[in-house]
C-alpha cells in the first residue's frame, strides 16, 4: 500500500512513525516532509499548499491513500480536489474545515447548535470602535483571537484591558496576521486545565483517539505568547472517563450532527 502524508511538522513525523510500524509495511511518501520523516519514507519536495502538485504526485506514484496534516491545505480545498479526482483521502472538505479555518464560523456554529462555548463577540475589520467598546464593557481578562489561520499564534490571552487593546490594535489596525484578522473574536477567558479530545469520523459515526494536552506558550513555566505548540503528551490525565463521556455527549456528537444537518458532514480527524 502506498500512503502520502501531506505536511512537514512534528505531526506528520508522528503519523509517518506510526504508519511505518504497521504490519502492512506501507510505502510512505511525505510532502514535503522533514529530517525525521526522511528516515521513514520518501520525502518529496512538494509544498503542502501546492494543490496541483500534490494531486500530480498522488497520481504519479499510484498513491492508495492520502492523509492531510496541516489546516491550510484543508481550508484551501485539497480534499475536495482529491475526492473529485476519485482519490481516497483522509480529511474534511473545505466547507467542513471552516470549523478550524474560521473561529468566527466555529463560534457561530456552536451557538446555533447549543454546543458549550465561552461567551464571545465577533467584529469585522471596520468595527474597531465597536470592538473597543465591547472590551470596555466586559473588561479583562479576555482572549483576543484572529478568526483565520495564524499558525497557532492568533490567540492572545490578555490579563488587562491595556493588553487586550494592544492586541486589538495590532490585528485590526496594524495588519498583524493579515487576512486572518479580517474578523476578530473577543472571548471570555476560561479558568481551568486544557486538554484535547480527538475523534476519527466518517461524517456520522466516530472512533475516539487518545486524548492529549498541548503546551503552546513559548516560555518556561507556561509563560509568553502562544506558538503552534512547544510540546504535547498523551493521554491527558485531566480527561477522566466521566469528562470524556460528557465531551462526547455535549460537544462531539452535536458537532458531527450539526455539520451533517448543514450539508457539510465532517469526515476526518476532529479535535
N, C-alpha and C positions, 0 to 999 in steps of 0.2 A: 504494500500500500504506500502511496506517495502522498505526503501531507505538506502543505505550505502554511507556514506561520508568518503572519504579517506583523512587523514591528521590530524594534531594536533595543528594548529596555530589559530590565530585570524580569518583568512579567513574561516576556517572550522566552527568555533564558529558562525560566522555571517551567514553562509549557514544553519546551524542547527537551529539557532534562527528564520530565515525567514521561513524555511520549517515547523517549529513547529507551526507557526501561520496559516498554510493552513487549510481551512475548510474541507479538505480531511482527516485531522488528521493522517498523515503518521507515521508509526513506524520507528524510526530512530536508525541506528547503526553507530557509529563513530569509525574509526580505525586509530590510537589508541585513538584519542580524547584528551581532556584536562579537567581541572576542570570546565570550563564553559559549555562544551558540556555534561558533566555528568548530568546536571540538565535538559537537553532537550531530551535525548535519552539514549541509552545503549553504553557506551564506551567498546570497545573490544580490548584487548591487542595484536593487530597485527600491526606490523610496516608498514608504508606507502611504504617502499621499499621491502616488503615481498610479491612478486607477487603470489607465490604459496599459501601462507597463505590467502591472500585476495580473491583469486579465491575460495578456500575451504570455506571461511567464507560466501561468497555470495551464494554458493550452499547450505551450511548447514542451513542457515536461510531463504532460498527461497526469496532472495532479488529481487525486481522488477526493481530497477534502482540504478546504482552506479554513484556517482559524484566524480571525482578525483580533488583534490585541488592542491597539490604540483607539481612542474615541474619534479622532479626526477623520480617518477614512470611513468609519461607520456613518458619521454625520454627513459626510460628503457623498454617500450612496454607493460605496463599494459593494456591499451585499446585494443591493438592487441590481447592479451590473452583472454580478456572478449568477444570480438567480435567473435573470433574463437570458443569460448565455447557457443555462442548463447545467451549471457547475455547482456541486454541493459545497455549502459554506456554512460556518457557524458564526452567527452574529445577527443583530437586529437590522431591519431596513432603516433607511434614513428617517422615515416618519416615526418609527418606534424609538430610534436613537435620540430623538429630541428630549427624552427623559434625562439623558446625560448632557446633551448638547445645549440645552436651554434651561437654566434654572427657573426662569420666568414661566416657561411652559410647564415644568415639573411641579412648581408650587401651585399653579392654577389647576393642573390636573388633580393634584392631591385634594385641593379644595372641592373640586367638582365631585369627586368620588368619596369624600368624607374619610380620607386617609390621614392619620395624625401627622401634623407638621407644625413647626414653630410659627407663631404669628409673624406676618410679613406684609410689606407693600412693595410693588414694583413700579419703577419710574423709567421713562424713556429719556433719551439723550437731551431733549429740550425741556425736561422737567426738573432742572437742578433746583430751582427755588422751592418747588413743591417737596422735593426730597429733603431739603434743609429744614423746611417747616415741619415735616413729619418727624425728622430726627429730634428736633427741639421738643416735639410733643411727647415722644416715647422715652427720650433720654437714653443713657448708656447703662450697662454695656449692651452693645449690639454687634451684629455681624453684617458687614457691607460686602456684597458679592457681585462681581461681574457676571452677567447671566450666561454668557457664552463660554467656550472652552478657553482656558488660560493656563494649560499645563499644570493644573492643580494649585496654582498660585493666586487665583482670582478671588479668594475669600479672605477678608481681613477682619480679624477679631479685634474689636475696639473697646477698650476699657473705659474710655472717656468720650464725651461729646466732641472734644477737640480732635481726638484721633479719628473719630467717625467722619467729621467734617473734612479732615485732611484726605481720607480715603475717597470720599465723595468727590471732592475737587479733582483729585488725581484721575479718577475714572471718567467723570462726566465733563470736566473742563479741559484737562491736560492731555487727554488721549491715552492714558495708561490702559493697556490691554486692547487698544484699537477697537475693532468692530465687536469684540467680545463684550465690551461695556456699552454697547448701544442701548441695552437695558441693564438696569442695576436693581438688585434686590436688597432691601434693608430688612433684616430678620432679627427677631429676638434672640438673645444669647441664651443658650440652654446649658444649665449646670449638669454635670454628670460625666460618667465614663463612656467613651465612644467605642463602638465595635461595628464590624461589617458582617452582614449575612449575605451569602451568595447562593443563587439557585440557577440551575440549568433548565430552561423551559423550551417547549415546542410551541408556545403561544397559548396553551391551555393547561396542560399538566406540567409539573415541575419536580425536580430532584434537588434535595438540599446538598450543598457542598460544605466543606468545613468553614466555620466562622474564622474571622481574623481581626486583629487590632493593628491599625496603621498609625505610625507616628510621623507626623508631617512637618512639625516645626524644625527649623534649621539648627537651632542651638541646643546645647546640653541642658538637661533639666526641663525639656519641653518649652523652650523659650524661642523668641524670634518669629519671623514671618513663616507662613506655610510654604511648603515645597510640594512637589509631586509625590513625595514620600521619602523619608530618611531610612525607614526600615519598618518591617511588619512581622508579626508572628501569628501562628495558628496552632490550635484553636484559641479563641478568646475566652478566658475563664469567666468573664463577666456575663457571658451568654449562657445562662442555665437552661435546662430543659423547659422550664416554665416561661422564661423570657423568649426562647426560640419559638415556642408554640404561639405566644402572643404576637410575635413579629409575623409569623406565617399567617395567622388569622386576620390581623388588623392591617398589615402592610402588603405582604407578598401576594396573597390571593386577591385582594381588591385591586391591586395594581395590574395584575395579569388580566383580570376580568374587565377592568376599565379600559385597558388598551384594546382588548378584543372588541368591546362594545363600541369603541370609537373607530373601528375599522382598521386598526394597526396592531395586530397581535404581536407581542414581544417574543421573538424567538432568539435564543442565545443565552448568554450569561448576564443575569440581572443581579445587582447588589445594592 
